[in-house]
Amino acid sequence: MQPDATPPGDAMPVRIAVDCMGGDHGPSVILPACRSFVDRHPRAQLLLVGDPAALAATSGWPRCAVVPASEVVRMDDPVEVALRRKRDSSMRVAITQVKSGEGGVATADACVSAGNTGALMAVARHVLKTVDGIDRPAIATVMPNRQGRYTTVLDLGANVDCSAEHLLQFALLGSALVSAVDGTPEPTVGLLNIGEEAIKGSETIKRAAELLRDAATAGRIRFHGNVEGNDIFKGTTDIVVCDGFVGNVLLKTSEGLASMLGEFIRQEFGRGLYGRLAAVVALPVLRRFKARVDHRRYNGAALLGLRGLVFKSHGSADAFAFESALDRAHDAARNQLLQRVQARIVQSVGAPVSPAAAPAAAIA
């Protein structure tokens, strides 16, 4: 992780609301990540949401303020509990900070939580609502590819059953994300399928391909065509769209492979003399590869299509991984992702969209 390279006075400070109580570890992991983050980003500001007693150690931290919340959404809480019964949860209070208030001004520019994914999506959709022209929000994250960059994939679990129209919307959202954060004017889009040929796939996938081709002809997106799972890691396209069931299986499989590689390195090169000799030659290369595919570096999935920026950290994230999620939220807010998503949707579907929230006010 590198320090914030934004020159002083180059932009308004980015203010992020953090659900400090969510996830498997809560403040014990989230607070160290927050402290490291503010030390590296001298213009960033954090709203630390949760039990004030649990956050007492943050007293005196620069550019940080505690926002009280009396309840916590547990990782096994049903969506109904999070949505209807725990109205003062740290998750809900954090999300509320990015909701536009009077004059279209939000308290925070983005929100980050490691809490229950289903609850986070439901509460975020209830509090923030979706952008006009988008039926369902989607979860998007990045995966490393052999081009030395990464591929943005969505949806990763928010929508198990998707129509062809939903997959088109995901392509529009993903294009706005990559364009805003990476500076790629017209990123390429691939549709995940069981083969590249147009005749392959379910009827929904075939219909989605038709819609994507029509959108490309109209200049709304840059559609590459069908892609297969290995194309994600080849870097064939900048974006890959799929339904949430397939995307979630893909995400968990890639995380498992990265973890297995680390365990393999630890076990194999600790066995006997030959193992130790092999380690002298191979271990530096394998460690660099492991670092490149380390899923912690890519932690932080965007909930796209909402009227506010919300990022989901992995529930079991350590401090390094949670800090990566904060970095992604910071980059998205600084590059005005919300406004760019809204503009692309208006351009693509002609839907009226309410004015984007103004930048959050600075912490005194």
C-alpha positions in Angstrom: 0.0 0.0 0.0 1.3 3.4 -1.0 0.6 6.8 0.7 -2.0 9.1 -0.8 -0.4 10.8 -3.8 -3.1 13.5 -4.1 -1.4 17.0 -3.8 -2.7 19.2 -1.0 -5.6 21.3 -2.1 -6.1 19.2 -5.2 -9.5 18.0 -4.1 -12.0 18.1 -1.3 -11.1 15.7 1.6 -12.8 12.3 1.3 -14.9 11.3 4.3 -15.6 7.6 4.9 -18.0 6.1 7.4 -16.7 2.8 8.9 -18.9 0.1 10.5 -16.4 -0.7 13.3 -18.5 -3.4 14.9 -19.2 -5.6 11.8 -17.4 -8.7 10.6 -15.9 -11.7 12.4 -13.4 -9.6 14.4 -14.9 -6.1 14.9 -12.8 -3.3 16.4 -9.7 -5.5 17.1 -9.0 -5.7 13.4 -10.9 -2.6 12.0 -9.3 0.0 14.3 -5.7 -0.8 13.4 -6.6 -0.7 9.8 -8.3 2.7 10.2 -5.3 4.1 12.0 -2.9 2.9 9.3 -5.2 4.3 6.6 -5.5 7.8 8.1 -1.7 7.9 8.6 -1.2 7.2 4.8 -4.0 9.5 3.6 -3.4 12.9 5.1 -6.6 14.4 3.6 -8.9 11.5 4.4 -11.4 11.6 7.3 -13.1 8.7 9.1 -16.4 8.5 10.9 -15.9 5.5 13.3 -19.4 4.0 13.9 -20.1 1.8 16.9 -20.1 1.4 20.6 -18.2 4.4 22.0 -16.7 2.3 24.8 -15.3 -0.1 22.2 -13.9 2.8 20.3 -12.4 4.7 23.2 -8.9 4.0 22.1 -9.4 6.3 19.1 -9.6 9.4 21.2 -7.2 11.9 19.9 -6.7 10.2 16.5 -6.3 12.8 13.7 -9.2 13.4 11.4 -11.4 10.7 13.1 -14.7 11.1 14.9 -16.9 8.6 16.7 -20.5 8.2 15.7 -22.4 6.2 18.4 -24.5 3.1 17.5 -26.0 0.9 20.2 -26.6 -2.4 18.2 -24.5 -4.8 16.1 -25.7 -6.9 13.1 -24.2 -10.3 13.7 -22.8 -12.4 10.9 -25.7 -15.0 11.4 -28.5 -12.4 11.8 -31.3 -12.9 9.3 -31.9 -10.0 6.9 -35.2 -9.2 8.6 -33.5 -8.7 12.0 -31.0 -6.3 10.5 -33.6 -4.4 8.5 -36.5 -4.2 11.0 -35.3 -4.8 14.5 -31.8 -3.4 14.7 -32.5 0.2 13.5 -29.5 1.6 15.5 -26.9 -0.9 14.4 -23.5 0.2 13.5 -24.1 -1.1 9.9 -27.3 1.0 9.4 -25.9 4.1 11.1 -22.8 3.9 8.9 -24.8 3.5 5.7 -27.1 6.4 6.8 -24.0 8.7 6.8 -23.8 8.5 3.0 -27.5 9.3 2.4 -28.1 12.8 1.0 -29.7 15.1 3.6 -30.9 18.7 3.3 -29.5 20.4 0.2 -28.3 17.1 -1.2 -25.3 17.0 1.1 -24.3 13.6 2.7 -22.3 13.4 5.9 -19.9 10.9 4.4 -18.7 10.2 0.8 -18.6 6.4 1.2 -19.2 3.6 3.7 -17.2 0.5 4.5 -18.5 -2.6 6.4 -17.3 -6.1 6.9 -20.7 -7.2 8.1 -23.2 -9.8 6.9 -23.4 -9.4 3.1 -27.1 -10.1 2.8 -27.9 -7.6 5.6 -25.6 -5.0 4.2 -27.2 -5.2 0.8 -30.8 -5.1 2.2 -30.1 -2.2 4.6 -28.2 -0.2 1.9 -30.9 -0.7 -0.6 -33.6 0.3 1.9 -31.8 3.4 3.2 -30.2 4.7 0.0 -32.5 3.3 -2.8 -31.3 2.4 -6.3 -30.4 4.8 -9.1 -33.2 5.3 -11.5 -32.8 2.9 -14.4 -31.2 0.2 -12.2 -33.5 -2.6 -10.9 -31.0 -4.4 -8.7 -27.7 -3.3 -7.1 -24.7 -5.6 -7.9 -21.5 -6.5 -6.0 -18.3 -5.9 -7.9 -14.7 -6.6 -7.1 -11.4 -7.1 -8.9 -9.3 -10.2 -9.5 -5.7 -10.2 -10.6 -4.8 -11.2 -14.1 -1.6 -12.1 -15.9 -1.4 -8.8 -17.7 -0.2 -7.3 -14.4 -3.6 -5.6 -13.9 -6.9 -6.9 -12.7 -10.3 -7.8 -14.0 -13.5 -6.4 -12.5 -16.2 -9.0 -12.0 -19.9 -8.6 -11.1 -22.3 -9.7 -9.8 -20.7 -11.6 -6.9 -23.7 -12.7 -4.9 -26.3 -10.0 -4.6 -28.5 -11.5 -7.3 -28.7 -15.2 -7.6 -31.3 -15.2 -10.4 -30.7 -12.6 -13.1 -32.6 -11.7 -16.3 -30.8 -10.6 -19.4 -31.7 -7.0 -18.7 -30.1 -7.3 -15.3 -26.8 -8.5 -16.9 -26.9 -5.5 -19.3 -27.3 -3.2 -16.3 -24.3 -4.9 -14.6 -22.3 -4.2 -17.7 -23.2 -0.5 -17.5 -22.4 -0.3 -13.8 -19.1 -2.1 -14.3 -18.1 0.2 -17.1 -18.8 3.2 -15.0 -16.7 1.8 -12.1 -13.7 0.9 -14.3 -13.9 4.2 -16.1 -14.0 6.2 -12.9 -11.4 4.4 -10.8 -9.0 3.2 -13.4 -9.3 6.1 -15.9 -10.1 3.7 -18.8 -12.5 5.7 -21.0 -14.2 2.7 -22.7 -13.4 -0.5 -20.8 -14.1 -3.8 -22.6 -17.0 -6.1 -21.3 -17.2 -9.9 -21.5 -20.2 -12.0 -20.7 -19.3 -15.1 -18.7 -20.4 -18.3 -20.6 -19.5 -21.9 -21.1 -17.8 -21.1 -24.4 -17.1 -18.2 -26.7 -19.5 -19.2 -29.4 -22.8 -17.3 -29.6 -24.8 -20.5 -29.8 -23.7 -21.6 -26.3 -25.2 -20.9 -22.9 -28.7 -20.7 -21.5 -31.5 -18.7 -23.1 -30.9 -15.9 -20.6 -27.2 -15.7 -21.5 -28.0 -15.7 -25.2 -30.6 -13.0 -24.8 -28.1 -11.0 -22.6 -25.5 -11.3 -25.4 -28.0 -9.8 -27.9 -28.7 -6.9 -25.6 -25.0 -6.3 -25.0 -24.3 -6.4 -28.7 -27.1 -3.9 -29.3 -25.7 -1.6 -26.6 -22.3 -1.8 -28.2 -23.7 -0.9 -31.6 -25.4 2.1 -29.9 -22.1 3.2 -28.4 -23.2 2.6 -24.8 -20.6 0.0 -23.9 -17.6 -1.8 -25.5 -18.7 -5.4 -25.7 -16.0 -8.0 -26.4 -18.4 -11.1 -26.5 -18.6 -14.3 -24.6 -15.7 -15.2 -22.3 -14.9 -18.2 -20.2 -13.7 -18.5 -16.6 -10.0 -18.6 -17.5 -10.4 -15.3 -19.4 -10.8 -13.5 -16.1 -7.2 -14.4 -15.1 -5.9 -13.9 -18.7 -7.1 -10.3 -18.6 -9.1 -10.8 -21.9 -11.5 -8.0 -20.9 -11.6 -5.3 -18.4 -15.0 -6.4 -17.0 -16.8 -9.7 -16.8 -20.5 -9.9 -16.0 -22.3 -12.9 -14.6 -25.2 -13.7 -12.3 -24.6 -13.7 -8.5 -24.6 -17.5 -8.0 -21.8 -18.0 -10.5 -19.9 -15.0 -9.4 -19.9 -15.9 -5.7 -18.7 -19.5 -6.5 -15.9 -18.0 -8.6 -14.9 -15.5 -5.9 -14.7 -18.2 -3.1 -12.8 -20.6 -5.4 -10.2 -18.0 -6.2 -9.8 -17.1 -2.6 -9.4 -20.8 -1.7 -6.7 -21.3 -4.4 -4.7 -18.4 -3.1 -4.8 -19.7 0.5 -3.9 -23.2 -0.8 -0.8 -21.8 -2.5 0.4 -20.2 0.7 -0.1 -23.5 2.6 1.7 -25.4 -0.2 4.7 -23.1 0.1 4.8 -23.4 3.8 4.6 -27.2 3.8 6.7 -28.3 0.8 9.7 -26.1 1.4 10.0 -27.1 5.0 10.4 -30.8 4.3 14.0 -32.1 4.5 17.3 -31.0 3.0 16.1 -31.1 -0.6 13.0 -29.0 0.3 15.2 -26.4 2.0 17.6 -26.3 -1.0 14.7 -25.9 -3.4 13.4 -23.1 -1.3 16.6 -21.1 -1.7 16.0 -21.0 -5.5 12.2 -21.1 -5.8 10.8 -19.4 -2.7 11.5 -15.8 -3.7 9.6 -16.2 -7.0 6.7 -18.1 -5.4 6.4 -15.5 -2.6 6.2 -12.7 -5.2 3.5 -14.7 -7.0 1.6 -15.4 -3.8 1.7 -11.6 -3.0 0.3 -10.8 -6.4 -2.6 -13.2 -6.1 -3.2 -12.5 -2.4 -6.9 -11.9 -2.2 -6.4 -9.5 0.8 -4.9 -7.0 -1.6 -8.1 -7.0 -3.6 -10.5 -6.8 -0.7 -13.4 -4.3 -0.9 -16.3 -5.0 -3.2 -18.5 -2.1 -4.4 -22.3 -2.3 -4.1 -23.1 -0.6 -7.4 -26.4 0.9 -8.4 -27.2 2.6 -5.1 -27.6 6.3 -4.4 -24.5 6.2 -2.3 -21.1 4.5 -2.2 -21.0 1.4 0.0 -18.1 -1.1 0.0 -18.2 -4.6 1.5 -15.1 -6.0 3.1 -14.7 -9.8 3.6 -16.1 -10.7 7.0 -12.9 -12.5 8.1 -10.6 -9.8 6.8 -7.5 -9.0 8.8 -6.2 -5.5 9.2 -4.3 -5.5 6.0 -7.3 -6.6 4.0 -9.7 -4.2 5.7 -7.3 -1.4 4.9 -7.5 -2.4 1.2 -11.3 -2.0 1.4 -10.8 1.5 2.8 -8.4 2.3 0.0 -11.0 1.2 -2.6 -13.7 3.3 -1.0 -11.4 6.3 -0.9 -10.4 5.9 -4.6 -14.0 5.6 -5.6 -15.1 8.7 -3.7 -12.2 10.7 -4.9 -12.9 9.8 -8.5 -16.6 10.6 -8.1 -17.8 7.1 -8.9 -21.3 7.8 -7.8 -21.7 10.7 -10.1 -20.2 8.8 -13.0 -22.5 5.8 -12.5 -25.5 8.1 -12.6 -24.2 9.9 -15.7 -23.6 6.7 -17.6 -27.1 5.4 -16.7 -28.7 8.6 -17.9 -26.7 8.4 -21.1 -27.5 4.7 -21.6 -31.2 4.5 -20.7 -32.3 8.1 -20.6 -33.6 7.7 -17.0 -34.0 10.9 -14.9 -31.6 10.8 -12.0 -31.7 13.0 -8.9 -28.6 15.2 -8.5 -25.6 13.4 -7.0 -24.8 14.2 -3.4 -22.5 17.0 -2.8 -19.1 16.3 -1.2 -19.3 15.7 2.6 -18.4 18.6 4.9 -15.0 18.4 6.5 -14.4 17.5 10.1 -13.3 20.5 12.0 
